[in-house]
Amino acid sequence: MVNLSTLWHYLALQNPLQAAGNLSSTGLTAQTLPPLPFAYDALEPHISAQIMELHHSKHHAAYVAGLNRALDAHVAAVAAGDVARQIELQRDIRFHGGGHINHSLFWKNLAPPGSREAKAPEEVAPRLVKAIERQWTSLQGFKEEFGRVALGIQGSGWGWLVKEEGSGRLRIVTTKDQDPVVGGDVPVLGVDMWEHAYYLQYLNGKAAYVENIWHVINWKTAEERFVGGIPDEKTEL
Ligand SMILES: [Fe+2]
């Protein structure tokens, strides 16, 4: 039997954007900027309020606006039978849509440094921490490996801990620019490695940003994604 709440959770991770009520001029459901689940200064001193405000209210908002523009233009191109224009728009949909998905996931996998969600991974994410320890010997070992992989990104991109489809195995992967995790892999947690995520505070100290991000990771959300995202459930439909 399919566990429906588990299945719903899994599907929500593959398409994490909130459905919005308002329609665009072409009749599409317009995407909207989701609110942050905490105040702009809640992640200090590890991520400054200035970074968070710009990152959310300017950068993420721009991806939302860009996605709505591209989707509207795509609808018009389909109506006009303009295949070349539809192909041209794929790049914008991928970039802005990926940016919207990735940031929507990112905000939810962050938490204030004093919170239980960030401070007590063994308590709020017992199954995930055990799986991480099995694979990387210790949580610390995993963090170091994650940092090594994420810092290997050339240019802009994202570092991810994903749960592999089928095997359920954990893997550290990167995606370029705003490419999201696609396919059946479940994004357990992601770290934005674009300069706009850290430069105003850390300048060229990208390694310090990756080290400090662990003070504000929401392990409860990570556990929910890890436990809820069981790809095998899909095959029982
Ligand atoms: Fe970003």
Residues whose N, C-alpha, C, O or C-beta is under 5 A from the ligand:
A	BS01	LIG	D192 W194
